[in-house]
Amino acid sequence: MNYMKPPPEDPTPYEVSEQIGHLLRKAYQRHLAIFSQTIGDPQLTAVQFAVLSASMRMGPSSMSDLGKATAIDAATVRGIIERLKGRDLIELKTNPTDRRKTTVELTDAGRQLVEQTTPAAQRVSELTMSDLNEVERVAALMLLRKLGAT
């Protein structure tokens, strides 16, 4: 008879609720809830604000550059830009030096929305980290930057 030995018991069983991905997702879900309660524009999502804010900082940009600046993949950033265009917050212009390229630019309404919502967005960051002391905040940001480095 061929008896197979049971595998040795793992002293630390896999617990999904203790894994980095799960904990990051929970923290991000909390951040998104705080964002929607705080930002003051019920139609504005966190990723839309990120694209608008990056566009404000960078000036006229390609969709690709906005995607890189916000860590949003090309297909998703394209959809976000279309929704923002539908709200007249951004406009798409043909690049004068290369007519095959499109430039994304804030409209006056988009610029005004970024200016109005940036203080609330700063408050969102503050509220997201409100349970951390100053040392923990610095450490959390440093570790997240390190984890996100490519």
N, CA, C and O of each residue as an XYZ file, in Angstrom:
600
protein
N       0.830     -1.168      0.000
C       0.000      0.000      0.000
C       0.882      1.241      0.000
O       1.949      1.298      0.612
N       0.374      2.222     -0.719
C       1.102      3.482     -0.815
C       0.392      4.526      0.044
O      -0.649      5.058     -0.340
N       0.962      4.806      1.194
C       0.377      5.811      2.078
C       1.117      7.127      1.883
O       2.344      7.197      1.953
N       0.342      8.146      1.642
C       0.956      9.465      1.492
C       0.891     10.183      2.824
O      -0.123     10.172      3.521
N       1.993     10.796      3.146
C       2.034     11.586      4.372
C       1.290     12.895      4.149
O       1.450     13.517      3.099
N       0.497     13.320      5.093
C      -0.146     14.635      4.941
C       0.930     15.718      4.977
O       1.956     15.561      5.639
N       0.692     16.804      4.269
C       1.688     17.881      4.291
C       1.830     18.420      5.708
O       0.872     18.422      6.481
N       3.031     18.875      6.040
C       3.193     19.432      7.390
C       2.305     20.656      7.567
O       2.073     21.420      6.631
N       1.824     20.819      8.769
C       0.957     21.967      9.024
C       1.756     23.251      9.008
O       2.820     23.355      9.619
N       1.214     24.233      8.290
C       1.866     25.545      8.218
C       1.569     26.275      9.521
O       0.405     26.457      9.878
N       2.612     26.695     10.234
C       2.361     27.384     11.501
C       1.695     28.751     11.324
O       1.091     29.271     12.262
N       1.802     29.331     10.132
C       1.157     30.616      9.881
C       0.237     30.465      8.673
O       0.650     30.718      7.541
N      -0.998     30.058      8.908
C      -1.919     29.864      7.776
C      -2.183     31.183      7.047
O      -2.109     32.264      7.630
N      -2.489     31.062      5.774
C      -2.772     32.236      4.939
C      -4.087     32.841      5.376
O      -5.125     32.180      5.350
N      -4.042     34.090      5.775
C      -5.247     34.817      6.181
C      -5.362     36.035      5.281
O      -4.567     36.969      5.385
N      -6.349     36.026      4.401
C      -6.468     37.089      3.397
C      -6.564     38.463      4.037
O      -6.026     39.431      3.499
N      -7.229     38.565      5.156
C      -7.418     39.874      5.780
C      -6.121     40.465      6.335
O      -6.099     41.628      6.736
N      -5.045     39.682      6.363
C      -3.758     40.170      6.836
C      -2.758     40.392      5.698
O      -1.594     40.704      5.948
N      -3.204     40.235      4.465
C      -2.306     40.363      3.313
C      -2.243     41.814      2.835
O      -3.209     42.565      2.969
N      -1.099     42.193      2.277
C      -0.852     43.574      1.854
C      -1.912     44.076      0.872
O      -2.387     45.204      0.998
N      -2.279     43.253     -0.093
C      -3.273     43.680     -1.081
C      -4.611     43.999     -0.447
O      -5.256     44.991     -0.789
N      -5.017     43.154      0.474
C      -6.289     43.371      1.163
C      -6.241     44.648      1.999
O      -7.177     45.447      1.983
N      -5.148     44.830      2.724
C      -5.024     46.011      3.586
C      -4.934     47.292      2.766
O      -5.519     48.308      3.141
N      -4.205     47.256      1.647
C      -4.152     48.429      0.761
C      -5.532     48.738      0.191
O      -5.930     49.900      0.119
N      -6.258     47.705     -0.212
C      -7.603     47.890     -0.773
C      -8.541     48.510      0.261
O      -9.307     49.418     -0.063
N      -8.485     48.021      1.514
C      -9.332     48.587      2.574
C      -8.985     50.052      2.835
O      -9.876     50.885      3.004
N      -7.695     50.360      2.867
C      -7.282     51.745      3.083
C      -7.757     52.620      1.925
O      -8.216     53.741      2.143
N      -7.651     52.116      0.705
C      -8.090     52.891     -0.462
C      -9.606     53.064     -0.453
O     -10.102     54.137     -0.799
N     -10.344     52.039     -0.068
C     -11.803     52.163      0.021
C     -12.190     53.223      1.053
O     -13.121     53.999      0.836
N     -11.479     53.249      2.161
C     -11.733     54.282      3.181
C     -11.436     55.662      2.613
O     -12.207     56.602      2.805
N     -10.311     55.775      1.911
C      -9.931     57.044      1.289
C     -11.007     57.510      0.296
O     -11.379     58.684      0.291
N     -11.505     56.592     -0.542
C     -12.537     56.956     -1.520
C     -13.830     57.394     -0.841
O     -14.495     58.317     -1.311
N     -14.187     56.744      0.253
C     -15.395     57.143      0.986
C     -15.221     58.549      1.563
O     -16.134     59.371      1.492
N     -14.062     58.816      2.126
C     -13.780     60.154      2.659
C     -13.804     61.175      1.527
O     -14.342     62.271      1.690
N     -13.223     60.821      0.378
C     -13.203     61.719     -0.772
C     -14.630     62.093     -1.177
O     -14.946     63.273     -1.334
N     -15.485     61.091     -1.345
C     -16.845     61.382     -1.824
C     -17.641     62.206     -0.810
O     -18.512     62.982     -1.200
N     -17.354     62.048      0.482
C     -18.056     62.815      1.515
C     -17.514     64.238      1.651
O     -18.218     65.117      2.147
N     -16.293     64.473      1.224
C     -15.600     65.725      1.520
C     -15.449     66.648      0.320
O     -15.402     67.866      0.496
N     -15.370     66.114     -0.887
C     -14.917     66.895     -2.044
C     -15.897     68.000     -2.451
O     -15.469     69.022     -2.988
N     -17.189     67.821     -2.212
C     -18.134     68.895     -2.494
C     -18.744     68.863     -3.891
O     -19.572     69.715     -4.214
N     -18.357     67.905     -4.723
C     -18.936     67.751     -6.062
C     -19.307     66.281     -6.215
O     -18.430     65.445     -6.430
N     -20.597     65.952     -6.108
C     -20.998     64.545     -6.130
C     -20.694     63.826     -7.443
O     -20.695     62.596     -7.486
N     -20.435     64.572     -8.507
C     -20.121     63.941     -9.798
C     -18.631     63.691     -9.978
O     -18.238     63.013    -10.928
N     -17.798     64.217     -9.100
C     -16.352     64.141     -9.261
C     -15.785     62.959     -8.477
O     -15.953     62.870     -7.261
N     -15.110     62.051     -9.192
C     -14.467     60.918     -8.528
C     -13.010     61.267     -8.215
O     -12.464     62.242     -8.732
N     -12.404     60.462     -7.370
C     -11.009     60.691     -6.993
C     -10.079     60.611     -8.205
O      -9.164     61.424     -8.333
N     -10.302     59.643     -9.094
C      -9.421     59.540    -10.261
C      -9.663     60.681    -11.241
O      -8.726     61.128    -11.903
N     -10.886     61.155    -11.345
C     -11.149     62.324    -12.189
C     -10.431     63.547    -11.633
O      -9.830     64.318    -12.382
N     -10.497     63.721    -10.308
C      -9.790     64.838     -9.700
C      -8.289     64.714     -9.939
O      -7.621     65.713    -10.207
N      -7.758     63.512     -9.845
C      -6.327     63.306    -10.078
C      -5.943     63.745    -11.484
O      -4.914     64.395    -11.672
N      -6.762     63.395    -12.474
C      -6.475     63.782    -13.863
C      -6.586     65.304    -14.018
O      -5.730     65.926    -14.647
N      -7.617     65.890    -13.458
C      -7.772     67.349    -13.539
C      -6.609     68.062    -12.862
O      -6.059     69.021    -13.405
N      -6.240     67.597    -11.688
C      -5.157     68.218    -10.941
C      -3.827     68.087    -11.691
O      -3.056     69.043    -11.758
N      -3.562     66.911    -12.249
C      -2.336     66.710    -13.035
C      -2.342     67.602    -14.264
O      -1.311     68.168    -14.629
N      -3.491     67.730    -14.899
C      -3.604     68.591    -16.080
C      -3.329     70.048    -15.720
O      -2.690     70.773    -16.482
N      -3.806     70.462    -14.579
C      -3.568     71.832    -14.112
C      -2.073     72.058    -13.894
O      -1.526     73.082    -14.302
N      -1.417     71.093    -13.247
C       0.001     71.206    -12.932
C       0.861     71.124    -14.191
O       1.846     71.852    -14.311
N       0.500     70.241    -15.138
C       1.331     69.981    -16.315
C       1.038     70.899    -17.493
O       1.883     71.082    -18.369
N      -0.161     71.476    -17.516
C      -0.563     72.252    -18.682
C      -0.992     71.311    -19.801
O      -1.180     70.119    -19.562
N      -1.150     71.825    -21.020
C      -1.577     70.972    -22.129
C      -0.687     69.732    -22.233
O       0.538     69.840    -22.301
N      -1.315     68.556    -22.245
C      -0.583     67.289    -22.186
C      -1.253     66.239    -23.047
O      -2.414     66.375    -23.433
N      -0.512     65.201    -23.338
C      -1.086     64.048    -24.028
C      -1.818     63.176    -23.012
O      -1.566     63.262    -21.810
N      -2.724     62.340    -23.504
C      -3.408     61.396    -22.619
C      -2.394     60.467    -21.984
O      -2.515     60.121    -20.809
N      -1.409     60.066    -22.741
C      -0.368     59.169    -22.244
C       0.388     59.800    -21.078
O       0.624     59.146    -20.062
N       0.766     61.064    -21.221
C       1.487     61.745    -20.145
C       0.614     61.894    -18.896
O       1.107     61.761    -17.776
N      -0.674     62.169    -19.084
C      -1.582     62.263    -17.935
C      -1.732     60.903    -17.259
O      -1.792     60.819    -16.032
N      -1.792     59.841    -18.055
C      -1.867     58.494    -17.495
C      -0.643     58.171    -16.664
O      -0.759     57.618    -15.570
N       0.528     58.511    -17.176
C       1.771     58.261    -16.429
C       1.812     59.087    -15.154
O       2.211     58.587    -14.102
N       1.405     60.339    -15.237
C       1.459     61.233    -14.077
C       0.512     60.797    -12.963
O       0.756     61.082    -11.790
N      -0.565     60.109    -13.327
C      -1.574     59.711    -12.347
C      -1.577     58.208    -12.063
O      -2.382     57.731    -11.264
N      -0.685     57.464    -12.711
C      -0.613     56.000    -12.560
C      -1.928     55.328    -12.954
O      -2.385     54.388    -12.303
N      -2.524     55.833    -14.032
C      -3.773     55.277    -14.551
C      -3.478     54.727    -15.943
O      -2.854     55.402    -16.762
N      -3.928     53.494    -16.209
C      -3.644     52.884    -17.500
C      -4.330     53.643    -18.639
O      -5.293     54.380    -18.425
N      -3.809     53.442    -19.855
C      -4.237     54.225    -21.025
C      -5.735     54.121    -21.286
O      -6.384     55.135    -21.542
N      -6.293     52.923    -21.226
C      -7.726     52.758    -21.517
C      -8.584     53.481    -20.481
O      -9.586     54.109    -20.825
N      -8.190     53.390    -19.228
C      -8.962     54.038    -18.165
C      -8.861     55.552    -18.261
O      -9.866     56.250    -18.127
N      -7.650     56.069    -18.492
C      -7.493     57.527    -18.579
C      -8.289     58.073    -19.767
O      -8.833     59.174    -19.694
N      -8.357     57.319    -20.845
C      -9.141     57.759    -22.009
C     -10.614     57.908    -21.635
O     -11.258     58.885    -22.016
N     -11.150     56.935    -20.885
C     -12.544     57.012    -20.444
C     -12.792     58.166    -19.483
O     -13.818     58.842    -19.562
N     -11.850     58.386    -18.578
C     -11.963     59.497    -17.634
C     -11.977     60.816    -18.389
O     -12.787     61.696    -18.096
N     -11.090     60.954    -19.349
C     -11.008     62.185    -20.136
C     -12.303     62.408    -20.917
O     -12.772     63.541    -21.023
N     -12.875     61.359    -21.452
C     -14.149     61.498    -22.171
C     -15.251     61.992    -21.231
O     -16.052     62.844    -21.614
N     -15.296     61.463    -20.006
C     -16.314     61.915    -19.044
C     -16.078     63.373    -18.642
O     -17.027     64.148    -18.520
N     -14.818     63.739    -18.438
C     -14.514     65.128    -18.087
C     -14.825     66.067    -19.248
O     -15.277     67.194    -19.044
N     -14.583     65.600    -20.447
C     -14.926     66.387    -21.641
C     -16.439     66.577    -21.718
O     -16.915     67.654    -22.080
N     -17.193     65.533    -21.379
C     -18.654     65.623    -21.363
C     -19.172     66.645    -20.370
O     -20.268     67.177    -20.542
N     -18.401     66.924    -19.337
C     -18.771     67.945    -18.341
C     -18.154     69.301    -18.684
O     -18.261     70.243    -17.899
N     -17.517     69.407    -19.835
C     -16.848     70.639    -20.277
C     -15.768     71.101    -19.307
O     -15.565     72.299    -19.110
N     -15.077     70.132    -18.703
C     -13.993     70.467    -17.786
C     -12.632     70.413    -18.477
O     -11.664     71.034    -18.038
N     -12.588     69.657    -19.565
C     -11.375     69.613    -20.380
C     -11.791     69.676    -21.841
O     -12.936     69.406    -22.202
N     -10.818     70.044    -22.666
C     -11.055     70.000    -24.111
C      -9.882     69.287    -24.765
O      -8.759     69.292    -24.261
N     -10.177     68.686    -25.880
C      -9.158     67.987    -26.654
C      -8.831     68.834    -27.868
O      -9.719     69.296    -28.585
N      -7.547     69.028    -28.083
C      -7.105     69.836    -29.212
C      -6.106     69.036    -30.035
O      -5.332     68.243    -29.499
N      -6.135     69.253    -31.324
C      -5.145     68.629    -32.184
C      -3.811     69.320    -31.967
O      -3.727     70.548    -31.965
N      -2.779     68.525    -31.786
C      -1.444     69.059    -31.573
C      -0.981     69.776    -32.837
O      -0.953     69.166    -33.906
N      -0.619     71.052    -32.742
C      -0.260     71.809    -33.944
C       1.020     71.304    -34.626
O       1.191     71.489    -35.830
N       1.911     70.672    -33.868
C       3.150     70.183    -34.490
C       3.027     68.756    -35.010
O       3.830     68.337    -35.844
N       2.044     68.006    -34.536
C       1.813     66.646    -35.013
C       0.317     66.376    -34.975
O      -0.234     66.061    -33.920
N      -0.334     66.497    -36.111
C      -1.790     66.422    -36.188
C      -2.340     65.050    -35.815
O      -3.550     64.893    -35.656
N      -1.466     64.055    -35.675
C      -1.923     62.721    -35.253
C      -2.132     62.668    -33.746
O      -2.808     61.771    -33.243
N      -1.553     63.627    -33.019
C      -1.632     63.632    -31.560
C      -2.702     64.597    -31.065
O      -2.983     65.627    -31.677
N      -3.284     64.220    -29.932
C      -4.299     65.058    -29.291
C      -3.749     65.573    -27.972
O      -3.085     64.846    -27.233
N      -4.031     66.826    -27.691
C      -3.602     67.439    -26.438
C      -4.821     67.655    -25.560
O      -5.872     68.100    -26.023
N      -4.663     67.336    -24.295
C      -5.714     67.527    -23.296
C      -5.411     68.828    -22.570
O      -4.287     69.070    -22.131
N      -6.446     69.662    -22.456
C      -6.257     70.962    -21.809
C      -7.483     71.279    -20.955
O      -8.614     71.002    -21.355
N      -7.252     71.856    -19.785
C      -8.365     72.274    -18.934
C      -9.119     73.432    -19.565
O      -8.524     74.312    -20.188
N     -10.427     73.422    -19.398
C     -11.228     74.578    -19.769
C     -11.214     75.531    -18.569
O     -10.677     75.194    -17.514
N     -11.790     76.692    -18.727
C     -11.895     77.613    -17.597
C     -12.685     76.970    -16.458
O     -12.343     77.129    -15.287
N     -13.754     76.238    -16.818
C     -14.565     75.559    -15.799
C     -13.742     74.482    -15.087
O     -13.879     74.302    -13.877
N     -12.905     73.777    -15.813
C     -12.043     72.758    -15.224
C     -11.027     73.367    -14.277
O     -10.787     72.848    -13.188
N     -10.432     74.470    -14.700
C      -9.451     75.179    -13.869
C     -10.121     75.662    -12.577
O      -9.572     75.524    -11.483
N     -11.298     76.220    -12.733
C     -12.046     76.727    -11.574
C     -12.407     75.585    -10.615
O     -12.316     75.749     -9.398
N     -12.812     74.439    -11.153
C     -13.164     73.295    -10.303
C     -11.942     72.805     -9.531
O     -12.040     72.508     -8.341
N     -10.802     72.720    -10.193
C      -9.579     72.288     -9.496
C      -9.237     73.269     -8.380
O      -8.919     72.859     -7.264
N      -9.302     74.556     -8.679
C      -8.985     75.562     -7.657
C      -9.941     75.474     -6.468
O      -9.525     75.624     -5.319
N     -11.230     75.230     -6.750
C     -12.234     75.163     -5.683
C     -12.106     73.891     -4.855
O     -12.336     73.921     -3.646
N     -11.743     72.774     -5.480
C     -11.753     71.487     -4.783
C     -10.406     71.086     -4.193
O     -10.353     70.161     -3.382
N      -9.321     71.745     -4.570
C      -8.007     71.365     -4.040
C      -7.938     71.457     -2.518
O      -7.399     70.544     -1.893
N      -8.460     72.519     -1.888
C      -8.430     72.519     -0.416
C      -9.179     71.320      0.177
O      -8.729     70.746      1.169
N     -10.300     70.938     -0.410
C     -11.041     69.767      0.081
C     -10.239     68.495     -0.156
O     -10.257     67.595      0.683
N      -9.539     68.404     -1.276
C      -8.710     67.233     -1.561
C      -7.566     67.126     -0.552
O      -7.207     66.028     -0.126
N      -7.002     68.261     -0.177
C      -5.962     68.253      0.859
C      -6.550     67.777      2.187
O      -5.898     67.060      2.945
N      -7.765     68.178      2.450
C      -8.468     67.736      3.671
C      -8.722     66.229      3.620
O      -8.645     65.557      4.649
N      -9.021     65.696      2.449
C      -9.242     64.259      2.288
C      -7.982     63.496      2.709
O      -8.066     62.499      3.426
N      -6.821     63.967      2.260
C      -5.568     63.315      2.643
C      -5.374     63.369      4.148
O      -4.963     62.391      4.773
N      -5.674     64.519      4.716
C      -5.556     64.686      6.171
C      -6.489     63.714      6.896
O      -6.074     63.048      7.845
N      -7.729     63.630      6.460
C      -8.702     62.741      7.099
C      -8.337     61.271      6.909
O      -8.536     60.460      7.813
N      -7.809     60.930      5.747
C      -7.427     59.549      5.486
C      -6.361     59.084      6.479
O      -6.366     57.927      6.901
N      -5.460     59.973      6.848
C      -4.376     59.615      7.762
C      -4.621     60.090      9.192
O      -3.693     60.130     10.000
N      -5.850     60.445      9.503
C      -6.146     61.054     10.805
C      -5.851     60.152     12.000
O      -5.633     60.655     13.103
N      -5.840     58.856     11.813
C      -5.556     57.944     12.925
C      -4.056     57.736     13.146
O      -3.659     57.017     14.063
N      -3.223     58.361     12.314
C      -1.770     58.199     12.412
C      -1.147     59.425     13.057
O      -1.596     60.549     12.836
N      -0.112     59.203     13.853
C       0.626     60.346     14.377
C       1.606     60.828     13.301
O       1.700     60.217     12.236
N       2.316     61.892     13.564
C       3.181     62.505     12.547
C       4.255     61.545     12.042
O       4.505     61.483     10.839
N       4.884     60.807     12.927
C       5.929     59.853     12.531
C       5.323     58.749     11.668
O       5.914     58.353     10.664
N       4.150     58.252     12.052
C       3.483     57.205     11.278
C       3.086     57.706      9.893
O       3.168     56.959      8.917
N       2.659     58.961      9.800
C       2.296     59.544      8.503
C       3.497     59.595      7.573
O       3.407     59.202      6.410
N       4.622     60.081      8.089
C       5.844     60.152      7.281
C       6.250     58.743      6.852
O       6.597     58.519      5.692
N       6.207     57.797      7.786
C       6.591     56.417      7.481
C       5.641     55.794      6.450
O       6.086     55.135      5.511
N       4.338     56.004      6.628
C       3.362     55.436      5.695
C       3.590     55.958      4.277
O       3.596     55.184      3.320
N       3.776     57.263      4.149
C       4.010     57.836      2.821
C       5.319     57.340      2.218
O       5.383     57.054      1.022
N       6.354     57.236      3.033
C       7.641     56.757      2.548
C       7.520     55.300      2.080
O       8.029     54.944      1.016
N       6.855     54.470      2.866
C       6.701     53.065      2.507
C       5.832     52.896      1.269
O       6.136     52.059      0.420
N       4.764     53.666      1.146
C       3.922     53.577     -0.049
C       4.686     54.020     -1.292
O       4.536     53.416     -2.354
N       5.495     55.056     -1.175
C       6.322     55.483     -2.310
C       7.279     54.358     -2.705
O       7.476     54.084     -3.889
N       7.861     53.722     -1.715
C       8.815     52.646     -1.981
C       8.104     51.453     -2.623
O       8.611     50.874     -3.584
N       6.939     51.087     -2.101
C       6.178     49.975     -2.681
C       5.724     50.274     -4.108
O       5.633     49.367     -4.935
N       5.439     51.546     -4.397
C       4.960     51.928     -5.722
C       6.054     52.213     -6.734
O       5.768     52.438     -7.910
N       7.295     52.207     -6.293
C       8.405     52.509     -7.205
C       8.538     51.400     -8.246
O       8.381     50.215     -7.952
N       8.826     51.822     -9.453
C       9.003     50.812    -10.513
C      10.438     50.729    -10.951
O      10.770     49.935    -11.832
